[in-house]
Amino acid sequence: MRSTAGGRKSPGVSIDQPAPSPDKSVRGTRLISLAVASALLMEFIDSTALSTALPTLARAFSVDPIHLKLALTSYILALAVFTPASGWAAERFGARRVFMTAMVVFLAGSALCGLSRNLEALVASRILQGIGGAMMTPVARLIVVGSTPKDKLIRAMGWFTMPALIGPLIGPPLAGLVLSVADWPWIFYLNLPIGLLGMTAVMRFVPRSPPTEMGRFDTAGFLLSAVAISGLVVVAETAGLSLLPWWGQAAVLTLALASGWLYLRLAKATAKPILDLSLLKHRTFRASLLGGTLVRLGIGASPFLMPLLLQVALGWSPLKASAVTLGTGVGVLIARPFAAAGLRRFGFRTSLAVFVTLTAALTAAPGFFTLATPMAVMTGVLFLGGFCRSNQFIAANTIAYADVPQAKVASASTLSAVAQQVGLALGVSFGGLMLHLARGHGAHLTPDRFTWPFVAIGVVTLLALPVYLRLDRDAGSEISGRVRSTLSQREREGPAA
């Protein structure tokens, strides 16, 4: 990705305006990474802050707190549906133009979220936010990779991934502070100044990339995959909550399954399908995708269940609850330096098996929190949960590309991103359904009602263990740096394996 500008400055601001050509120094690389990362920071803060505000929104809209899961899943669903189109759009229209447009859409959705006065309006606004978010993160990654020399890429990606580390730390306490001094719309209004600063930085430091002729977009595949994904999530969201009659759910499920079947047939005859399912033939990629999806089915419910447990069942204030949930973010942050060393020492299979087991146990543990549980114990459990979860995902996300050919890495990244979002959306739906069943008809959300929902998501998380155990002992050794054993598991089992 190269700048076509000569470095002239213009007082006007336009998406098509060429930015000054950045130098190829470490400073130039860092400025580009920070420019797009500053814009992404608001997305991570927004997602984590909203979870803290769910009980407040339930009171403001006079709705069942369980129904507020729609505010989370609607955004995640939009990410899953529109992410596959981001790479094609960035190449076809220029990465900076698409990124800036995505930011405008995200900020418009944020403003409409703050203006919402009922759950239906909030869900519609969150979908608009999700459409913008679906184009922001993948295109930002393309900007950093395309404008950074290879010898500076590791440093640049370090700056680019900073929001993923800082956002979960800042989001909950910021939301708790805002809700203690202002009304809930300010959770969303805070995105506006952050986003405008990010847009200014992008216009100043990110070079314009010329559009590229990309060939025909897989429109049919995009529409069929969108219907299939949306239908599955809608059925999961409405299950057990009487939001749709049974015949409506059956019709949506039939439409989703039929669309999925048609997509499978179409993808085989398409040169560049929107989602390349042929990648599942690679053993390590298949294990990463399936195992990671099962883990997200479990832990995806945690950001929904925890605020309800702490603020509704235990009666805590948003600020006090955010102080405890901060432990998860700290655990995630601290885990990263240890992950590479652990993979070199124990390998992918052992690391994944150990950390997914610990993650399952620690995911279920909050179900036993009561008013008598010390805050220090709660914080410690969430810290350890974040630490183990981060190690598990780092290993799973890394091994996904161990056997994928270089030419297929972009397609693998797209398919992996969609699977991640679908897993998280279904996880929130599953957690909400378990809480609905545990509460019963008309009962209050007391702490004991959360025991089985948390145990259930812990059990689902543990379902990934058999998937990881089927990996060879030396799987991914080329990228982990671990010395291979004399005989791999498959060699010992013989040709029949």
C-alpha positions as CSV (number, residue, x, y, z in Angstrom):
1,M,0.0,0.0,0.0
2,R,1.8,3.1,-1.2
3,S,0.9,6.8,-1.1
4,T,0.2,8.5,-4.4
5,A,0.5,11.9,-2.9
6,G,3.4,14.2,-3.1
7,G,2.9,15.3,0.5
8,R,1.0,18.6,-0.1
9,K,-1.3,19.8,2.6
10,S,-4.8,21.1,2.0
11,P,-6.9,23.0,4.6
12,G,-9.9,20.9,3.6
13,V,-10.7,17.4,5.0
14,S,-11.8,14.8,2.5
15,I,-11.9,11.1,2.6
16,D,-10.2,11.2,-0.8
17,Q,-7.6,13.7,0.2
18,P,-4.1,12.2,0.0
19,A,-2.3,12.2,3.3
20,P,1.4,13.1,3.6
21,S,3.6,10.2,2.7
22,P,4.9,8.8,5.9
23,D,8.6,8.1,6.3
24,K,9.7,4.5,6.6
25,S,11.3,5.1,9.9
26,V,10.1,3.5,13.2
27,R,8.3,6.8,13.9
28,G,6.4,6.8,10.7
29,T,5.4,3.2,11.2
30,R,4.3,3.9,14.8
31,L,2.2,6.9,13.7
32,I,0.3,4.9,11.2
33,S,-0.4,2.1,13.7
34,L,-1.4,4.5,16.4
35,A,-3.7,6.4,14.1
36,V,-5.9,3.4,13.2
37,A,-5.5,2.0,16.7
38,S,-6.8,5.2,18.3
39,A,-9.9,4.8,16.3
40,L,-10.3,1.1,17.2
41,L,-9.9,1.9,20.9
42,M,-13.4,3.4,21.0
43,E,-14.8,0.1,19.6
44,F,-13.2,-2.0,22.3
45,I,-14.2,0.5,25.1
46,D,-17.8,0.7,23.7
47,S,-18.2,-3.1,23.8
48,T,-17.0,-3.6,27.3
49,A,-18.6,-0.5,28.7
50,L,-22.1,-1.5,27.4
51,S,-21.9,-4.8,29.3
52,T,-21.5,-2.8,32.5
53,A,-24.5,-0.7,31.6
54,L,-27.0,-3.5,30.8
55,P,-28.8,-3.4,34.2
56,T,-29.1,0.4,33.9
57,L,-30.5,0.1,30.4
58,A,-33.0,-2.6,31.6
59,R,-34.4,-0.1,34.1
60,A,-34.4,2.8,31.6
61,F,-36.4,0.8,29.0
62,S,-38.5,-1.0,31.6
63,V,-37.7,-4.4,30.1
64,D,-36.6,-7.8,31.4
65,P,-32.8,-7.7,31.9
66,I,-32.5,-11.0,30.0
67,H,-33.9,-9.3,26.9
68,L,-30.9,-6.8,27.0
69,K,-28.8,-9.6,25.5
70,L,-30.2,-8.4,22.2
71,A,-28.1,-5.3,22.5
72,L,-25.0,-7.4,22.6
73,T,-25.9,-10.1,20.0
74,S,-27.3,-7.6,17.4
75,Y,-23.8,-5.9,17.2
76,I,-22.0,-9.2,17.1
77,L,-24.3,-10.5,14.4
78,A,-23.6,-7.4,12.2
79,L,-19.9,-8.0,12.6
80,A,-20.3,-11.7,11.5
81,V,-22.4,-10.8,8.5
82,F,-20.4,-7.9,7.1
83,T,-16.8,-8.8,8.0
84,P,-16.4,-11.1,4.9
85,A,-17.0,-8.1,2.6
86,S,-14.4,-5.8,4.3
87,G,-11.3,-7.1,2.5
88,W,-12.9,-6.9,-1.0
89,A,-14.2,-3.4,-0.3
90,A,-10.9,-2.2,1.0
91,E,-9.1,-3.3,-2.2
92,R,-11.8,-2.2,-4.5
93,F,-12.3,1.3,-3.1
94,G,-9.1,2.0,-1.1
95,A,-8.4,1.0,2.5
96,R,-8.3,4.5,3.9
97,R,-11.6,5.5,2.2
98,V,-13.4,2.4,3.5
99,F,-11.9,2.8,7.0
100,M,-13.0,6.4,7.2
101,T,-16.5,5.6,5.9
102,A,-16.7,2.8,8.5
103,M,-15.9,5.2,11.3
104,V,-18.6,7.6,10.1
105,V,-21.1,4.7,10.2
106,F,-19.9,3.6,13.7
107,L,-20.2,7.1,15.1
108,A,-23.6,7.6,13.6
109,G,-24.7,4.3,15.2
110,S,-23.2,5.5,18.5
111,A,-25.2,8.8,18.4
112,L,-28.4,6.9,17.6
113,C,-27.8,4.5,20.5
114,G,-27.6,7.4,22.9
115,L,-30.9,8.8,21.4
116,S,-32.7,5.5,21.7
117,R,-35.7,5.4,24.0
118,N,-36.7,1.7,23.7
119,L,-35.0,-1.6,23.2
120,E,-36.0,-1.9,19.5
121,A,-34.4,1.4,18.6
122,L,-31.2,0.5,20.6
123,V,-31.0,-2.9,18.7
124,A,-31.4,-1.2,15.3
125,S,-28.7,1.4,16.3
126,R,-26.3,-1.4,17.5
127,I,-26.7,-3.1,14.1
128,L,-25.6,0.1,12.4
129,Q,-22.7,0.3,14.8
130,G,-21.8,-3.3,13.9
131,I,-21.8,-2.6,10.2
132,G,-19.2,0.1,10.8
133,G,-17.2,-2.1,13.2
134,A,-17.2,-4.9,10.7
135,M,-15.2,-2.7,8.3
136,M,-13.0,-1.1,10.9
137,T,-10.8,-3.8,12.4
138,P,-10.0,-5.9,9.3
139,V,-9.4,-2.9,7.1
140,A,-7.2,-1.3,9.8
141,R,-5.1,-4.5,9.8
142,L,-4.7,-4.2,6.1
143,I,-3.6,-0.6,6.4
144,V,-0.9,-1.4,8.9
145,V,0.4,-4.5,7.0
146,G,0.3,-2.7,3.7
147,S,2.1,0.5,4.8
148,T,4.8,-1.1,7.0
149,P,8.1,-2.6,5.8
150,K,8.4,-6.2,6.8
151,D,11.3,-5.6,9.1
152,K,9.1,-3.2,11.2
153,L,5.9,-5.2,11.1
154,I,6.2,-6.9,14.5
155,R,6.7,-3.5,16.2
156,A,3.8,-2.0,14.2
157,M,1.4,-4.9,15.0
158,G,2.4,-4.4,18.7
159,W,1.1,-0.8,18.6
160,F,-1.9,-1.9,16.5
161,T,-3.1,-4.5,19.0
162,M,-2.8,-2.2,22.0
163,P,-6.5,-1.3,22.0
164,A,-7.3,-5.0,22.5
165,L,-5.3,-4.9,25.7
166,I,-6.3,-1.4,27.0
167,G,-10.0,-1.5,26.0
168,P,-11.1,-4.2,28.4
169,L,-9.2,-2.4,31.2
170,I,-10.6,1.0,30.5
171,G,-14.2,0.1,29.5
172,P,-15.8,-1.3,32.7
173,P,-14.4,1.4,35.1
174,L,-15.2,4.1,32.6
175,A,-18.7,2.9,32.3
176,G,-19.1,2.6,36.1
177,L,-17.8,6.2,36.5
178,V,-20.0,7.6,33.8
179,L,-23.1,5.9,35.2
180,S,-22.3,7.2,38.7
181,V,-22.2,10.9,37.5
182,A,-24.3,11.0,34.3
183,D,-27.1,9.2,32.5
184,W,-26.6,6.1,30.3
185,P,-26.6,7.8,26.9
186,W,-23.1,9.2,27.7
187,I,-21.8,5.6,27.4
188,F,-22.3,6.1,23.7
189,Y,-21.8,9.8,23.3
190,L,-18.2,9.4,24.6
191,N,-17.4,7.6,21.3
192,L,-18.0,10.8,19.4
193,P,-14.9,12.9,20.5
194,I,-12.7,9.8,20.5
195,G,-13.8,8.9,17.0
196,L,-13.3,12.4,15.7
197,L,-9.8,12.5,17.1
198,G,-9.1,9.1,15.5
199,M,-10.4,10.3,12.1
200,T,-8.2,13.3,12.3
201,A,-5.2,11.1,13.0
202,V,-6.0,8.8,10.1
203,M,-6.3,11.7,7.7
204,R,-3.0,13.1,8.9
205,F,-0.8,10.0,9.0
206,V,-2.4,7.2,6.9
207,P,-1.6,7.3,3.2
208,R,-4.3,6.9,0.5
209,S,-4.2,3.7,-1.4
210,P,-5.4,3.6,-5.0
211,P,-8.4,1.3,-5.7
212,T,-7.6,-2.1,-7.3
213,E,-9.7,-4.0,-9.8
214,M,-10.8,-7.0,-7.7
215,G,-13.1,-8.8,-10.1
216,R,-16.7,-9.7,-9.3
217,F,-17.9,-9.7,-5.7
218,D,-19.5,-13.0,-4.5
219,T,-22.9,-11.4,-4.1
220,A,-24.9,-14.6,-4.0
221,G,-22.5,-16.2,-1.5
222,F,-22.6,-13.1,0.7
223,L,-26.4,-13.0,0.7
224,L,-26.8,-16.7,1.4
225,S,-24.2,-16.7,4.2
226,A,-25.8,-13.6,5.7
227,V,-29.2,-15.3,5.8
228,A,-27.8,-18.5,7.2
229,I,-25.8,-16.8,10.0
230,S,-28.6,-14.3,10.8
231,G,-31.2,-17.1,10.9
232,L,-29.2,-19.2,13.3
233,V,-28.6,-16.3,15.7
234,V,-32.2,-15.2,15.6
235,V,-33.4,-18.6,16.5
236,A,-30.9,-18.9,19.3
237,E,-31.8,-15.4,20.6
238,T,-35.6,-16.0,20.7
239,A,-35.5,-19.6,22.0
240,G,-37.5,-19.9,25.2
241,L,-38.3,-16.2,25.5
242,S,-41.6,-16.0,23.5
243,L,-40.2,-13.3,21.3
244,L,-41.3,-15.4,18.2
245,P,-44.1,-18.0,18.0
246,W,-42.9,-21.6,17.5
247,W,-43.9,-21.6,13.8
248,G,-41.9,-18.4,13.3
249,Q,-38.8,-19.9,14.8
250,A,-39.3,-23.1,12.7
251,A,-39.6,-20.9,9.5
252,V,-36.5,-18.9,10.3
253,L,-34.5,-22.1,11.1
254,T,-35.7,-23.7,7.9
255,L,-34.7,-20.7,5.9
256,A,-31.3,-20.5,7.6
257,L,-30.5,-24.2,7.0
258,A,-31.7,-24.0,3.4
259,S,-29.5,-21.0,2.8
260,G,-26.5,-22.7,4.4
261,W,-27.0,-25.8,2.1
262,L,-27.3,-23.6,-1.0
263,Y,-24.1,-21.8,0.0
264,L,-22.2,-25.0,0.4
265,R,-23.2,-26.0,-3.1
266,L,-22.4,-22.6,-4.5
267,A,-19.0,-22.3,-2.8
268,K,-17.8,-25.4,-4.5
269,A,-18.4,-23.8,-7.9
270,T,-17.1,-20.3,-7.1
271,A,-13.4,-19.4,-7.7
272,K,-13.2,-17.0,-4.7
273,P,-16.1,-17.7,-2.3
274,I,-16.9,-15.1,0.4
275,L,-16.2,-17.9,3.0
276,D,-13.7,-20.5,1.8
277,L,-14.8,-23.7,3.6
278,S,-12.2,-25.8,1.9
279,L,-9.7,-24.5,4.5
280,L,-11.3,-26.9,7.0
281,K,-9.3,-29.7,5.4
282,H,-6.2,-28.4,7.3
283,R,-6.2,-30.3,10.6
284,T,-4.8,-27.5,12.7
285,F,-7.1,-24.8,11.2
286,R,-10.1,-27.1,11.7
287,A,-9.2,-27.7,15.4
288,S,-8.6,-24.0,16.0
289,L,-11.9,-23.1,14.4
290,L,-14.0,-25.8,16.1
291,G,-12.3,-25.6,19.5
292,G,-12.3,-21.8,19.5
293,T,-16.0,-21.7,18.6
294,L,-16.9,-24.1,21.4
295,V,-14.9,-22.0,23.9
296,R,-16.7,-18.8,22.7
297,L,-20.0,-20.5,23.0
298,G,-19.2,-20.9,26.7
299,I,-17.3,-17.8,27.7
300,G,-19.3,-15.5,25.3
301,A,-22.1,-15.4,27.9
302,S,-19.8,-14.1,30.7
303,P,-20.0,-10.3,29.7
304,F,-23.8,-10.7,29.8
305,L,-24.2,-12.7,33.0
306,M,-21.6,-11.0,35.2
307,P,-23.1,-7.5,35.3
308,L,-26.6,-9.0,36.0
309,L,-25.1,-11.2,38.8
310,L,-23.2,-8.3,40.4
311,Q,-25.6,-5.4,39.9
312,V,-29.1,-7.1,39.9
313,A,-28.6,-10.2,42.1
314,L,-26.0,-8.8,44.5
315,G,-27.3,-5.2,44.3
316,W,-23.9,-3.6,43.6
317,S,-23.4,-0.2,41.9
318,P,-22.0,-0.2,38.4
319,L,-18.8,1.4,39.7
320,K,-18.3,-1.3,42.4
321,A,-19.1,-4.1,39.9
322,S,-16.6,-2.7,37.3
323,A,-13.9,-2.8,39.9
324,V,-14.3,-6.5,40.2
325,T,-14.7,-7.3,36.5
326,L,-11.5,-5.3,35.9
327,G,-9.7,-8.4,37.1
328,T,-10.5,-10.2,33.8
329,G,-8.8,-7.5,31.8
330,V,-5.7,-7.4,34.0
331,G,-5.4,-11.2,33.6
332,V,-5.7,-11.0,29.8
333,L,-3.0,-8.3,29.8
334,I,-0.5,-10.1,32.0
335,A,-0.9,-13.4,30.1
336,R,0.5,-12.3,26.8
337,P,4.2,-12.3,27.8
338,F,3.9,-15.8,29.2
339,A,2.1,-17.3,26.2
340,A,5.0,-17.7,23.8
341,A,7.3,-19.2,26.5
342,G,4.6,-21.7,27.4
343,L,4.1,-22.8,23.8
344,R,7.9,-23.3,23.3
345,R,8.1,-25.4,26.5
346,F,4.9,-27.5,26.3
347,G,3.7,-27.2,22.7
348,F,0.3,-26.4,21.4
349,R,-1.7,-29.6,22.2
350,T,-0.7,-29.6,25.9
351,S,-1.1,-25.8,26.3
352,L,-4.5,-25.9,24.7
353,A,-5.7,-28.9,26.7
354,V,-4.5,-27.4,30.1
355,F,-5.8,-23.9,29.5
356,V,-9.2,-24.9,28.1
357,T,-9.7,-27.1,31.2
358,L,-8.8,-24.3,33.6
359,T,-10.8,-21.8,31.5
360,A,-13.9,-24.0,31.8
361,A,-13.6,-24.3,35.6
362,L,-13.0,-20.6,36.1
363,T,-15.8,-19.7,33.8
364,A,-18.2,-21.7,35.9
365,A,-16.8,-20.4,39.2
366,P,-18.8,-17.1,39.4
367,G,-22.0,-19.1,39.6
368,F,-21.1,-19.8,43.2
369,F,-20.5,-16.1,44.2
370,T,-22.8,-14.9,47.0
371,L,-23.1,-11.8,49.1
372,A,-20.7,-13.5,51.6
373,T,-18.0,-14.0,48.9
374,P,-15.1,-11.5,49.5
375,M,-14.5,-9.0,46.6
376,A,-10.8,-10.1,46.7
377,V,-11.8,-13.7,45.9
378,M,-14.1,-12.6,43.1
379,T,-11.4,-10.4,41.6
380,G,-8.9,-13.2,41.9
381,V,-11.1,-15.7,40.2
382,L,-11.8,-13.3,37.3
383,F,-8.1,-12.5,37.1
384,L,-7.2,-16.2,36.8
385,G,-10.0,-16.7,34.3
386,G,-8.7,-13.8,32.1
387,F,-5.1,-15.2,32.3
388,C,-6.1,-18.7,31.3
389,R,-8.5,-17.6,28.6
390,S,-5.9,-15.3,27.0
391,N,-3.4,-18.2,26.9
392,Q,-5.9,-20.5,25.4
393,F,-6.9,-18.0,22.6
394,I,-3.4,-17.0,21.8
395,A,-2.5,-20.7,21.3
396,A,-5.7,-21.4,19.3
397,N,-5.4,-18.3,17.1
398,T,-1.7,-19.0,16.4
399,I,-1.9,-22.6,15.5
400,A,-4.8,-21.9,13.1
401,Y,-2.3,-20.8,10.4
402,A,0.4,-23.5,11.0
403,D,-0.6,-25.5,7.9
404,V,-2.5,-22.9,5.8
405,P,-0.7,-21.9,2.6
406,Q,0.4,-18.3,2.4
407,A,-2.0,-17.6,-0.5
408,K,-4.9,-18.7,1.7
409,V,-4.0,-16.7,4.9
410,A,-6.4,-13.8,4.1
411,S,-9.3,-16.2,3.4
412,A,-8.5,-18.2,6.6
413,S,-8.4,-14.9,8.6
414,T,-11.9,-14.0,7.3
415,L,-13.4,-17.4,8.0
416,S,-11.9,-17.4,11.5
417,A,-13.2,-13.9,12.3
418,V,-16.8,-14.9,11.2
419,A,-16.6,-18.1,13.3
420,Q,-15.5,-16.1,16.3
421,Q,-18.4,-13.6,16.1
422,V,-21.0,-16.4,15.5
423,G,-19.6,-18.3,18.5
424,L,-19.8,-15.2,20.7
425,A,-23.3,-14.4,19.6
426,L,-24.6,-17.9,20.2
427,G,-22.8,-17.9,23.5
428,V,-24.7,-14.8,24.7
429,S,-27.9,-16.4,23.5
430,F,-27.2,-19.6,25.3
431,G,-26.3,-17.9,28.5
432,G,-29.5,-15.9,28.4
433,L,-31.6,-19.0,27.8
434,M,-30.0,-20.8,30.7
435,L,-30.6,-17.8,33.0
436,H,-34.3,-17.7,31.8
437,L,-34.8,-21.4,32.6
438,A,-33.0,-21.1,35.9
439,R,-35.1,-18.2,37.0
440,G,-38.4,-19.7,36.2
441,H,-41.6,-17.7,35.6
442,G,-41.7,-14.3,37.3
443,A,-38.9,-15.1,39.8
444,H,-36.4,-12.5,40.9
445,L,-32.7,-12.8,39.7
446,T,-31.2,-13.9,43.0
447,P,-27.6,-15.1,43.2
448,D,-28.6,-18.8,43.4
449,R,-30.3,-18.4,40.0
450,F,-26.9,-17.9,38.4
451,T,-25.3,-21.1,39.5
452,W,-26.6,-23.4,36.7
453,P,-26.1,-20.8,33.9
454,F,-22.5,-20.4,34.8
455,V,-22.0,-24.2,35.3
456,A,-23.6,-24.7,31.9
457,I,-21.3,-22.3,30.0
458,G,-18.4,-23.9,31.8
459,V,-19.4,-27.3,30.5
460,V,-19.8,-26.0,27.0
461,T,-16.3,-24.5,27.2
462,L,-14.9,-27.9,28.2
463,L,-16.3,-29.5,25.1
464,A,-13.3,-28.1,23.2
465,L,-11.0,-30.4,25.2
466,P,-11.5,-33.5,23.0
467,V,-11.0,-31.4,19.9
468,Y,-7.6,-30.2,21.1
469,L,-6.5,-33.6,22.3
470,R,-6.9,-35.0,18.8
471,L,-4.1,-32.8,17.6
472,D,-0.6,-34.3,17.1
473,R,1.8,-33.8,20.0
474,D,4.1,-31.9,17.6
475,A,1.3,-29.9,15.9
476,G,2.6,-26.4,15.1
477,S,6.1,-27.0,16.4
478,E,7.5,-25.0,13.4
479,I,5.9,-21.8,14.7
480,S,6.1,-22.5,18.5
481,G,9.8,-23.2,18.5
482,R,9.3,-26.4,20.4
483,V,11.7,-29.3,19.6
484,R,9.8,-32.1,17.8
485,S,9.5,-35.4,19.5
486,T,11.0,-38.5,17.9
487,L,7.6,-39.9,16.9
488,S,4.5,-37.9,16.5
489,Q,1.2,-39.3,17.8
490,R,-0.1,-40.1,14.3
491,E,3.1,-41.9,13.5
492,R,2.8,-44.1,16.6
493,E,-0.8,-44.9,15.8
494,G,0.1,-46.0,12.3
495,P,-1.4,-45.5,8.9
496,A,-5.0,-46.1,10.1
497,A,-4.9,-42.8,12.0
